[in-house]
Amino acid sequence: MEQKKKRKNNILVIIIPILIFITLIGAGAYALRDSLIPTDHTKTNSSDQPTKTSASNGYVEQKGEEAAV
């Protein structure tokens, strides 16, 4: 009976620090995720945005020179 209790204590002594270690790694990764993951903060130009139109075909007439045919 004494041996079972001792074995259970040995398992707890090993498992608890491992769980704490894994928790700390997870918390650290969660805290640093913004600096570790590259984020692309490109600015959108107005030329990249779609132009609103009331034309039934959905096309906007192009300003400037006509395209070569």
Backbone atoms as SQL, in Angstrom:
CREATE TABLE atoms (id INTEGER PRIMARY KEY, chain TEXT, resi INTEGER, resn TEXT, atom TEXT, x REAL, y REAL, z REAL);
INSERT INTO atoms VALUES
  (1, 'A', 1, 'MET', 'N', 0.828, -1.190, 0.000),
  (2, 'A', 1, 'MET', 'CA', 0.000, 0.000, 0.000),
  (3, 'A', 1, 'MET', 'C', 0.878, 1.262, 0.000),
  (4, 'A', 2, 'GLU', 'N', 1.923, 1.229, 0.733),
  (5, 'A', 2, 'GLU', 'CA', 2.845, 2.367, 0.815),
  (6, 'A', 2, 'GLU', 'C', 3.516, 2.624, -0.537),
  (7, 'A', 3, 'GLN', 'N', 3.757, 1.556, -1.291),
  (8, 'A', 3, 'GLN', 'CA', 4.439, 1.686, -2.581),
  (9, 'A', 3, 'GLN', 'C', 3.532, 2.367, -3.613),
  (10, 'A', 4, 'LYS', 'N', 2.218, 2.086, -3.597),
  (11, 'A', 4, 'LYS', 'CA', 1.288, 2.724, -4.525),
  (12, 'A', 4, 'LYS', 'C', 1.240, 4.225, -4.277),
  (13, 'A', 5, 'LYS', 'N', 1.225, 4.615, -3.038),
  (14, 'A', 5, 'LYS', 'CA', 1.180, 6.025, -2.681),
  (15, 'A', 5, 'LYS', 'C', 2.459, 6.732, -3.146),
  (16, 'A', 6, 'LYS', 'N', 3.583, 6.066, -2.987),
  (17, 'A', 6, 'LYS', 'CA', 4.859, 6.647, -3.390),
  (18, 'A', 6, 'LYS', 'C', 4.919, 6.803, -4.915),
  (19, 'A', 7, 'ARG', 'N', 4.414, 5.783, -5.634),
  (20, 'A', 7, 'ARG', 'CA', 4.419, 5.837, -7.099),
  (21, 'A', 7, 'ARG', 'C', 3.516, 6.966, -7.591),
  (22, 'A', 8, 'LYS', 'N', 2.361, 7.147, -6.947),
  (23, 'A', 8, 'LYS', 'CA', 1.434, 8.213, -7.322),
  (24, 'A', 8, 'LYS', 'C', 2.079, 9.586, -7.099),
  (25, 'A', 9, 'ASN', 'N', 2.796, 9.738, -6.010),
  (26, 'A', 9, 'ASN', 'CA', 3.493, 10.998, -5.739),
  (27, 'A', 9, 'ASN', 'C', 4.577, 11.261, -6.779),
  (28, 'A', 10, 'ASN', 'N', 5.289, 10.216, -7.187),
  (29, 'A', 10, 'ASN', 'CA', 6.340, 10.381, -8.203),
  (30, 'A', 10, 'ASN', 'C', 5.747, 10.841, -9.532),
  (31, 'A', 11, 'ILE', 'N', 4.606, 10.272, -9.896),
  (32, 'A', 11, 'ILE', 'CA', 3.957, 10.663, -11.152),
  (33, 'A', 11, 'ILE', 'C', 3.525, 12.122, -11.085),
  (34, 'A', 12, 'LEU', 'N', 2.950, 12.530, -9.955),
  (35, 'A', 12, 'LEU', 'CA', 2.518, 13.920, -9.809),
  (36, 'A', 12, 'LEU', 'C', 3.702, 14.877, -9.845),
  (37, 'A', 13, 'VAL', 'N', 4.820, 14.473, -9.257),
  (38, 'A', 13, 'VAL', 'CA', 6.009, 15.322, -9.247),
  (39, 'A', 13, 'VAL', 'C', 6.527, 15.530, -10.673),
  (40, 'A', 14, 'ILE', 'N', 6.315, 14.583, -11.543),
  (41, 'A', 14, 'ILE', 'CA', 6.764, 14.705, -12.933),
  (42, 'A', 14, 'ILE', 'C', 5.735, 15.444, -13.778),
  (43, 'A', 15, 'ILE', 'N', 4.452, 15.113, -13.618),
  (44, 'A', 15, 'ILE', 'CA', 3.414, 15.655, -14.495),
  (45, 'A', 15, 'ILE', 'C', 3.137, 17.133, -14.227),
  (46, 'A', 16, 'ILE', 'N', 3.065, 17.531, -12.985),
  (47, 'A', 16, 'ILE', 'CA', 2.712, 18.920, -12.658),
  (48, 'A', 16, 'ILE', 'C', 3.714, 19.931, -13.239),
  (49, 'A', 17, 'PRO', 'N', 5.029, 19.748, -13.074),
  (50, 'A', 17, 'PRO', 'CA', 5.951, 20.705, -13.700),
  (51, 'A', 17, 'PRO', 'C', 5.858, 20.717, -15.231),
  (52, 'A', 18, 'ILE', 'N', 5.600, 19.554, -15.821),
  (53, 'A', 18, 'ILE', 'CA', 5.450, 19.510, -17.282),
  (54, 'A', 18, 'ILE', 'C', 4.236, 20.325, -17.712),
  (55, 'A', 19, 'LEU', 'N', 3.126, 20.176, -17.018),
  (56, 'A', 19, 'LEU', 'CA', 1.925, 20.943, -17.341),
  (57, 'A', 19, 'LEU', 'C', 2.151, 22.443, -17.153),
  (58, 'A', 20, 'ILE', 'N', 2.844, 22.812, -16.092),
  (59, 'A', 20, 'ILE', 'CA', 3.156, 24.222, -15.862),
  (60, 'A', 20, 'ILE', 'C', 4.046, 24.761, -16.981),
  (61, 'A', 21, 'PHE', 'N', 5.026, 23.969, -17.391),
  (62, 'A', 21, 'PHE', 'CA', 5.937, 24.367, -18.459),
  (63, 'A', 21, 'PHE', 'C', 5.184, 24.568, -19.776),
  (64, 'A', 22, 'ILE', 'N', 4.295, 23.639, -20.109),
  (65, 'A', 22, 'ILE', 'CA', 3.512, 23.756, -21.347),
  (66, 'A', 22, 'ILE', 'C', 2.603, 24.980, -21.291),
  (67, 'A', 23, 'THR', 'N', 2.016, 25.222, -20.125),
  (68, 'A', 23, 'THR', 'CA', 1.152, 26.390, -19.962),
  (69, 'A', 23, 'THR', 'C', 1.925, 27.686, -20.150),
  (70, 'A', 24, 'LEU', 'N', 3.120, 27.750, -19.598),
  (71, 'A', 24, 'LEU', 'CA', 3.941, 28.958, -19.738),
  (72, 'A', 24, 'LEU', 'C', 4.348, 29.181, -21.195),
  (73, 'A', 25, 'ILE', 'N', 4.689, 28.112, -21.898),
  (74, 'A', 25, 'ILE', 'CA', 5.050, 28.244, -23.314),
  (75, 'A', 25, 'ILE', 'C', 3.859, 28.751, -24.114),
  (76, 'A', 26, 'GLY', 'N', 2.681, 28.181, -23.841),
  (77, 'A', 26, 'GLY', 'CA', 1.472, 28.619, -24.547),
  (78, 'A', 26, 'GLY', 'C', 1.140, 30.071, -24.258),
  (79, 'A', 27, 'ALA', 'N', 1.258, 30.479, -23.011),
  (80, 'A', 27, 'ALA', 'CA', 0.957, 31.868, -22.644),
  (81, 'A', 27, 'ALA', 'C', 1.965, 32.820, -23.283),
  (82, 'A', 28, 'GLY', 'N', 3.219, 32.419, -23.330),
  (83, 'A', 28, 'GLY', 'CA', 4.236, 33.265, -23.958),
  (84, 'A', 28, 'GLY', 'C', 4.016, 33.398, -25.450),
  (85, 'A', 29, 'ALA', 'N', 3.657, 32.304, -26.098),
  (86, 'A', 29, 'ALA', 'CA', 3.394, 32.354, -27.534),
  (87, 'A', 29, 'ALA', 'C', 2.162, 33.207, -27.811),
  (88, 'A', 30, 'TYR', 'N', 1.154, 33.095, -26.975),
  (89, 'A', 30, 'TYR', 'CA', -0.061, 33.896, -27.145),
  (90, 'A', 30, 'TYR', 'C', 0.250, 35.385, -26.976),
  (91, 'A', 31, 'ALA', 'N', 1.094, 35.711, -26.013),
  (92, 'A', 31, 'ALA', 'CA', 1.438, 37.109, -25.762),
  (93, 'A', 31, 'ALA', 'C', 2.294, 37.685, -26.883),
  (94, 'A', 32, 'LEU', 'N', 3.125, 36.852, -27.506),
  (95, 'A', 32, 'LEU', 'CA', 4.037, 37.345, -28.547),
  (96, 'A', 32, 'LEU', 'C', 3.520, 37.114, -29.958),
  (97, 'A', 33, 'ARG', 'N', 2.289, 36.653, -30.111),
  (98, 'A', 33, 'ARG', 'CA', 1.803, 36.274, -31.442),
  (99, 'A', 33, 'ARG', 'C', 1.806, 37.439, -32.420),
  (100, 'A', 34, 'ASP', 'N', 1.572, 38.672, -31.946),
  (101, 'A', 34, 'ASP', 'CA', 1.559, 39.813, -32.845),
  (102, 'A', 34, 'ASP', 'C', 2.943, 40.107, -33.410),
  (103, 'A', 35, 'SER', 'N', 3.974, 39.922, -32.595),
  (104, 'A', 35, 'SER', 'CA', 5.318, 40.202, -33.083),
  (105, 'A', 35, 'SER', 'C', 5.894, 39.030, -33.870),
  (106, 'A', 36, 'LEU', 'N', 5.382, 37.815, -33.655),
  (107, 'A', 36, 'LEU', 'CA', 5.900, 36.654, -34.363),
  (108, 'A', 36, 'LEU', 'C', 5.246, 36.455, -35.724),
  (109, 'A', 37, 'ILE', 'N', 3.974, 36.837, -35.849),
  (110, 'A', 37, 'ILE', 'CA', 3.255, 36.646, -37.103),
  (111, 'A', 37, 'ILE', 'C', 3.365, 37.935, -37.905),
  (112, 'A', 38, 'PRO', 'N', 3.935, 37.868, -39.112),
  (113, 'A', 38, 'PRO', 'CA', 4.043, 39.089, -39.918),
  (114, 'A', 38, 'PRO', 'C', 2.661, 39.526, -40.403),
  (115, 'A', 39, 'THR', 'N', 2.357, 40.789, -40.212),
  (116, 'A', 39, 'THR', 'CA', 1.092, 41.332, -40.676),
  (117, 'A', 39, 'THR', 'C', 1.376, 42.338, -41.777),
  (118, 'A', 40, 'ASP', 'N', 0.619, 42.256, -42.831),
  (119, 'A', 40, 'ASP', 'CA', 0.818, 43.119, -43.990),
  (120, 'A', 40, 'ASP', 'C', -0.115, 44.316, -43.862),
  (121, 'A', 41, 'HIS', 'N', 0.453, 45.476, -43.540),
  (122, 'A', 41, 'HIS', 'CA', -0.341, 46.680, -43.377),
  (123, 'A', 41, 'HIS', 'C', -0.180, 47.574, -44.606),
  (124, 'A', 42, 'THR', 'N', -0.581, 47.069, -45.757),
  (125, 'A', 42, 'THR', 'CA', -0.480, 47.885, -46.967),
  (126, 'A', 42, 'THR', 'C', -1.669, 48.829, -47.023),
  (127, 'A', 43, 'LYS', 'N', -1.394, 50.042, -47.472),
  (128, 'A', 43, 'LYS', 'CA', -2.462, 51.023, -47.589),
  (129, 'A', 43, 'LYS', 'C', -3.178, 50.809, -48.916),
  (130, 'A', 44, 'THR', 'N', -4.481, 50.976, -48.889),
  (131, 'A', 44, 'THR', 'CA', -5.246, 50.829, -50.124),
  (132, 'A', 44, 'THR', 'C', -5.342, 52.183, -50.795),
  (133, 'A', 45, 'ASN', 'N', -5.027, 52.193, -52.071),
  (134, 'A', 45, 'ASN', 'CA', -5.125, 53.421, -52.857),
  (135, 'A', 45, 'ASN', 'C', -6.540, 53.559, -53.382),
  (136, 'A', 46, 'SER', 'N', -6.932, 54.786, -53.675),
  (137, 'A', 46, 'SER', 'CA', -8.272, 54.984, -54.210),
  (138, 'A', 46, 'SER', 'C', -8.413, 54.330, -55.581),
  (139, 'A', 47, 'SER', 'N', -7.290, 54.178, -56.300),
  (140, 'A', 47, 'SER', 'CA', -7.357, 53.538, -57.611),
  (141, 'A', 47, 'SER', 'C', -7.610, 52.039, -57.493),
  (142, 'A', 48, 'ASP', 'N', -7.324, 51.472, -56.329),
  (143, 'A', 48, 'ASP', 'CA', -7.578, 50.049, -56.121),
  (144, 'A', 48, 'ASP', 'C', -9.043, 49.763, -55.799),
  (145, 'A', 49, 'GLN', 'N', -9.754, 50.784, -55.389),
  (146, 'A', 49, 'GLN', 'CA', -11.142, 50.603, -54.978),
  (147, 'A', 49, 'GLN', 'C', -12.060, 50.603, -56.199),
  (148, 'A', 50, 'PRO', 'N', -13.124, 49.816, -56.154),
  (149, 'A', 50, 'PRO', 'CA', -14.072, 49.834, -57.275),
  (150, 'A', 50, 'PRO', 'C', -14.799, 51.170, -57.342),
  (151, 'A', 51, 'THR', 'N', -15.116, 51.585, -58.555),
  (152, 'A', 51, 'THR', 'CA', -15.801, 52.855, -58.763),
  (153, 'A', 51, 'THR', 'C', -17.293, 52.598, -58.860),
  (154, 'A', 52, 'LYS', 'N', -18.079, 53.388, -58.142),
  (155, 'A', 52, 'LYS', 'CA', -19.526, 53.228, -58.191),
  (156, 'A', 52, 'LYS', 'C', -20.041, 53.739, -59.526),
  (157, 'A', 53, 'THR', 'N', -21.042, 53.068, -60.051),
  (158, 'A', 53, 'THR', 'CA', -21.624, 53.480, -61.319),
  (159, 'A', 53, 'THR', 'C', -23.122, 53.242, -61.280),
  (160, 'A', 54, 'SER', 'N', -23.835, 54.037, -62.079),
  (161, 'A', 54, 'SER', 'CA', -25.280, 53.822, -62.196),
  (162, 'A', 54, 'SER', 'C', -25.601, 53.207, -63.550),
  (163, 'A', 55, 'ALA', 'N', -24.578, 52.909, -64.361),
  (164, 'A', 55, 'ALA', 'CA', -24.796, 52.313, -65.675),
  (165, 'A', 55, 'ALA', 'C', -25.352, 50.904, -65.514),
  (166, 'A', 56, 'SER', 'N', -26.252, 50.542, -66.417),
  (167, 'A', 56, 'SER', 'CA', -26.911, 49.244, -66.290),
  (168, 'A', 56, 'SER', 'C', -25.956, 48.083, -66.538),
  (169, 'A', 57, 'ASN', 'N', -24.906, 48.295, -67.358),
  (170, 'A', 57, 'ASN', 'CA', -23.970, 47.199, -67.636),
  (171, 'A', 57, 'ASN', 'C', -22.876, 47.082, -66.578),
  (172, 'A', 58, 'GLY', 'N', -22.813, 48.041, -65.665),
  (173, 'A', 58, 'GLY', 'CA', -21.857, 47.962, -64.571),
  (174, 'A', 58, 'GLY', 'C', -20.473, 48.474, -64.901),
  (175, 'A', 59, 'TYR', 'N', -20.268, 48.976, -66.120),
  (176, 'A', 59, 'TYR', 'CA', -18.950, 49.485, -66.505),
  (177, 'A', 59, 'TYR', 'C', -18.884, 50.990, -66.297),
  (178, 'A', 60, 'VAL', 'N', -17.686, 51.467, -65.999),
  (179, 'A', 60, 'VAL', 'CA', -17.449, 52.891, -65.846),
  (180, 'A', 60, 'VAL', 'C', -16.654, 53.346, -67.047),
  (181, 'A', 61, 'GLU', 'N', -17.091, 54.458, -67.637),
  (182, 'A', 61, 'GLU', 'CA', -16.352, 54.959, -68.798),
  (183, 'A', 61, 'GLU', 'C', -14.977, 55.415, -68.346),
  (184, 'A', 62, 'GLN', 'N', -13.984, 55.061, -69.154),
  (185, 'A', 62, 'GLN', 'CA', -12.615, 55.370, -68.789),
  (186, 'A', 62, 'GLN', 'C', -12.297, 56.815, -69.146),
  (187, 'A', 63, 'LYS', 'N', -11.630, 57.484, -68.234),
  (188, 'A', 63, 'LYS', 'CA', -11.224, 58.872, -68.472),
  (189, 'A', 63, 'LYS', 'C', -9.870, 58.859, -69.164),
  (190, 'A', 64, 'GLY', 'N', -9.631, 59.837, -70.010),
  (191, 'A', 64, 'GLY', 'CA', -8.332, 59.918, -70.676),
  (192, 'A', 64, 'GLY', 'C', -8.396, 59.369, -72.088),
  (193, 'A', 65, 'GLU', 'N', -7.262, 58.886, -72.563),
  (194, 'A', 65, 'GLU', 'CA', -7.174, 58.417, -73.939),
  (195, 'A', 65, 'GLU', 'C', -7.939, 57.115, -74.130),
  (196, 'A', 66, 'GLU', 'N', -8.416, 56.953, -75.385),
  (197, 'A', 66, 'GLU', 'CA', -9.093, 55.704, -75.705),
  (198, 'A', 66, 'GLU', 'C', -8.078, 54.613, -75.905),
  (199, 'A', 67, 'ALA', 'N', -8.469, 53.402, -75.647),
  (200, 'A', 67, 'ALA', 'CA', -7.568, 52.258, -75.824),
  (201, 'A', 67, 'ALA', 'C', -7.393, 51.992, -77.319),
  (202, 'A', 68, 'ALA', 'N', -6.209, 51.545, -77.697),
  (203, 'A', 68, 'ALA', 'CA', -5.939, 51.203, -79.099),
  (204, 'A', 68, 'ALA', 'C', -6.711, 49.947, -79.468),
  (205, 'A', 69, 'VAL', 'N', -7.251, 49.963, -80.679),
  (206, 'A', 69, 'VAL', 'CA', -8.038, 48.801, -81.119),
  (207, 'A', 69, 'VAL', 'C', -7.205, 47.892, -81.975);
